[in-house]
Amino acid sequence: MLPTIRHNDYLLTFKVKKIEKKSIIVSFLDDKRFIVKRVKDISENFFTLSSDNKMTESEFCNQKFSANKIFYKAVLAYRYPFKFNLL
């Protein structure tokens, strides 16, 4: 998610029931990993994700994910020392 979010940034997130296009979300996968991506497109029951850095898109980009999953919206990134970034 460079340049918006870097490795070791801390994110302030809120659990949401409805996602919005272009928001940054955190979603947990079944194997206890999580992904941080931007919402690219939304349909009735699915949404697709993208990365802010088009040179390093991952396996999760452009796949359909169920909108019924639990996910969190990132609203603030904290980078040491003392740098805050509203998302």
Backbone as CSV, one residue per row, in Angstrom:
resi,resn,N_x,N_y,N_z,CA_x,CA_y,CA_z,C_x,C_y,C_z
1,MET,0.820,-1.198,0.000,0.000,0.000,0.000,0.864,1.262,0.000
2,LEU,2.136,1.107,-0.329,2.974,2.295,-0.472,2.396,3.202,-1.552
3,PRO,2.437,4.442,-1.457,3.064,5.286,-0.454,2.141,5.636,0.714
4,THR,0.866,5.219,0.669,-0.096,5.598,1.707,0.236,4.971,3.048
5,ILE,0.500,3.677,3.043,0.811,2.933,4.267,2.127,2.207,4.046
6,ARG,2.993,2.271,5.055,4.297,1.609,4.982,4.368,0.476,5.996
7,HIS,5.352,-0.385,5.796,5.628,-1.459,6.738,5.889,-0.845,8.116
8,ASN,5.331,-1.424,9.148,5.443,-0.998,10.549,4.581,0.203,10.912
9,ASP,3.733,0.688,10.016,2.755,1.707,10.392,1.689,1.063,11.265
10,TYR,1.154,1.826,12.198,0.033,1.386,13.019,-1.229,2.004,12.440
11,LEU,-2.299,1.203,12.359,-3.557,1.692,11.800,-4.634,1.736,12.871
12,LEU,-5.383,2.824,12.878,-6.577,2.915,13.710,-7.740,2.504,12.814
13,THR,-8.467,1.458,13.233,-9.547,0.924,12.411,-10.846,0.868,13.205
14,PHE,-11.940,0.825,12.466,-13.268,0.659,13.051,-13.999,-0.435,12.296
15,LYS,-14.690,-1.281,13.036,-15.503,-2.319,12.424,-16.705,-1.654,11.762
16,VAL,-16.947,-1.984,10.500,-18.058,-1.398,9.760,-18.874,-2.502,9.100
17,LYS,-20.134,-2.212,8.867,-21.010,-3.175,8.205,-21.111,-2.916,6.713
18,LYS,-20.901,-1.676,6.318,-21.003,-1.318,4.904,-19.705,-0.647,4.474
19,ILE,-19.148,-1.126,3.370,-17.914,-0.528,2.879,-18.223,0.491,1.793
20,GLU,-17.292,1.404,1.621,-17.434,2.439,0.610,-16.283,2.328,-0.379
21,LYS,-16.559,2.672,-1.618,-15.545,2.642,-2.656,-14.421,3.612,-2.302
22,LYS,-13.199,3.214,-2.582,-11.963,3.973,-2.341,-11.531,4.032,-0.879
23,SER,-12.254,3.395,0.037,-11.805,3.375,1.426,-10.762,2.269,1.597
24,ILE,-9.926,2.401,2.613,-8.916,1.393,2.912,-9.482,0.479,3.984
25,ILE,-9.458,-0.822,3.709,-10.018,-1.779,4.652,-8.964,-2.782,5.096
26,VAL,-9.207,-3.358,6.259,-8.410,-4.454,6.788,-9.340,-5.645,6.893
27,SER,-8.948,-6.742,6.290,-9.775,-7.944,6.312,-8.912,-9.127,6.736
28,PHE,-9.458,-9.976,7.591,-8.739,-11.142,8.074,-9.071,-12.343,7.200
29,LEU,-8.055,-13.101,6.845,-8.221,-14.299,6.040,-8.406,-15.493,6.958
30,ASP,-8.789,-16.620,6.380,-9.065,-17.819,7.171,-7.833,-18.367,7.883
31,ASP,-6.658,-18.144,7.341,-5.448,-18.707,7.941,-4.731,-17.720,8.867
32,LYS,-5.503,-16.821,9.475,-5.031,-15.875,10.493,-4.066,-14.820,9.957
33,ARG,-4.100,-14.596,8.662,-3.382,-13.470,8.072,-4.387,-12.355,7.831
34,PHE,-3.892,-11.174,7.587,-4.790,-10.090,7.239,-4.241,-9.323,6.051
35,ILE,-5.139,-8.634,5.346,-4.743,-7.841,4.196,-5.234,-6.410,4.389
36,VAL,-4.465,-5.483,3.867,-4.820,-4.062,3.899,-4.807,-3.596,2.454
37,LYS,-5.975,-3.243,1.954,-6.107,-2.826,0.554,-7.184,-1.765,0.433
38,ARG,-7.209,-1.122,-0.717,-8.221,-0.118,-1.021,-9.357,-0.788,-1.797
39,VAL,-10.595,-0.388,-1.509,-11.760,-0.938,-2.204,-11.822,-0.324,-3.601
40,LYS,-11.772,-1.183,-4.593,-11.770,-0.732,-5.989,-13.178,-0.623,-6.545
41,ASP,-13.986,-1.653,-6.293,-15.327,-1.694,-6.862,-16.244,-2.480,-5.932
42,ILE,-17.522,-2.127,-5.941,-18.506,-2.788,-5.087,-19.699,-3.188,-5.934
43,SER,-20.139,-4.436,-5.768,-21.409,-4.874,-6.351,-22.325,-5.272,-5.200
44,GLU,-23.436,-5.902,-5.491,-24.406,-6.223,-4.441,-23.817,-7.082,-3.323
45,ASN,-23.176,-8.182,-3.673,-22.684,-9.118,-2.664,-21.166,-9.252,-2.627
46,PHE,-20.479,-8.552,-3.521,-19.030,-8.704,-3.625,-18.347,-7.356,-3.761
47,PHE,-17.057,-7.348,-3.449,-16.239,-6.175,-3.710,-14.858,-6.646,-4.168
48,THR,-14.150,-5.789,-4.888,-12.799,-6.081,-5.325,-11.848,-5.059,-4.705
49,LEU,-10.595,-5.472,-4.571,-9.586,-4.638,-3.915,-8.477,-4.268,-4.884
50,SER,-7.762,-3.206,-4.549,-6.587,-2.809,-5.325,-5.539,-2.259,-4.374
51,SER,-4.348,-2.096,-4.888,-3.247,-1.539,-4.118,-3.004,-0.104,-4.563
52,ASP,-2.495,0.723,-3.676,-2.145,2.087,-4.065,-0.899,2.101,-4.944
53,ASN,-0.062,1.100,-4.810,1.145,0.992,-5.613,0.893,-0.028,-6.727
54,LYS,0.673,0.453,-7.917,0.338,-0.433,-9.044,1.495,-1.319,-9.483
55,MET,2.720,-0.996,-9.028,3.883,-1.814,-9.379,3.967,-3.081,-8.527
56,THR,3.238,-3.132,-7.415,3.349,-4.275,-6.508,1.988,-4.835,-6.119
57,GLU,1.102,-4.987,-7.067,-0.203,-5.553,-6.734,-0.039,-6.998,-6.295
58,SER,-0.849,-7.423,-5.340,-0.722,-8.757,-4.763,-1.767,-9.699,-5.350
59,GLU,-1.767,-10.915,-4.846,-2.709,-11.934,-5.285,-4.154,-11.590,-4.917
60,PHE,-4.347,-10.654,-3.990,-5.681,-10.297,-3.532,-6.326,-9.206,-4.385
61,CYS,-5.547,-8.559,-5.198,-6.085,-7.495,-6.047,-6.926,-8.101,-7.167
62,ASN,-8.023,-7.432,-7.470,-8.939,-7.803,-8.558,-9.649,-9.137,-8.349
63,GLN,-9.639,-9.675,-7.135,-10.432,-10.862,-6.807,-11.731,-10.412,-6.165
64,LYS,-12.765,-11.224,-6.299,-14.039,-10.916,-5.655,-14.042,-11.460,-4.229
65,PHE,-14.435,-10.594,-3.281,-14.569,-10.981,-1.884,-16.013,-10.770,-1.462
66,SER,-16.495,-11.619,-0.597,-17.865,-11.515,-0.114,-18.029,-10.277,0.754
67,ALA,-19.083,-9.531,0.511,-19.374,-8.337,1.313,-19.931,-8.714,2.678
68,ASN,-20.190,-9.985,2.920,-20.720,-10.451,4.196,-19.637,-10.717,5.233
69,LYS,-18.372,-10.616,4.843,-17.270,-10.836,5.784,-17.183,-9.690,6.775
70,ILE,-16.495,-9.946,7.880,-16.208,-8.890,8.846,-14.962,-8.157,8.359
71,PHE,-15.046,-6.862,8.306,-13.895,-6.080,7.897,-13.873,-4.772,8.656
72,TYR,-12.741,-4.117,8.590,-12.496,-2.902,9.360,-12.035,-1.799,8.414
73,LYS,-12.509,-0.598,8.654,-12.109,0.546,7.840,-10.961,1.268,8.547
74,ALA,-9.868,1.487,7.828,-8.731,2.220,8.374,-8.983,3.717,8.225
75,VAL,-8.817,4.447,9.307,-9.077,5.896,9.269,-7.844,6.730,9.594
76,LEU,-6.839,6.120,10.235,-5.658,6.874,10.626,-4.448,5.953,10.620
77,ALA,-3.338,6.448,10.104,-2.080,5.703,10.142,-1.092,6.473,11.001
78,TYR,-0.386,5.770,11.887,0.635,6.374,12.740,1.985,5.800,12.340
79,ARG,2.919,6.687,12.106,4.276,6.277,11.743,5.242,6.884,12.749
80,TYR,6.080,6.051,13.344,7.059,6.525,14.326,8.117,7.342,13.608
81,PRO,8.574,8.456,14.099,8.208,9.122,15.332,7.201,10.260,15.059
82,PHE,6.074,10.170,15.634,5.091,11.259,15.702,4.572,11.768,14.355
83,LYS,4.242,10.873,13.459,3.641,11.303,12.202,2.293,10.604,12.062
84,PHE,1.234,11.385,11.894,-0.115,10.858,11.717,-0.583,11.169,10.315
85,ASN,-1.350,10.270,9.746,-1.858,10.448,8.400,-3.332,10.029,8.379
86,LEU,-4.241,10.967,8.113,-5.652,10.617,7.967,-5.849,9.896,6.653
87,LEU,-6.603,8.831,6.680,-6.795,8.035,5.472,-8.109,8.331,4.825
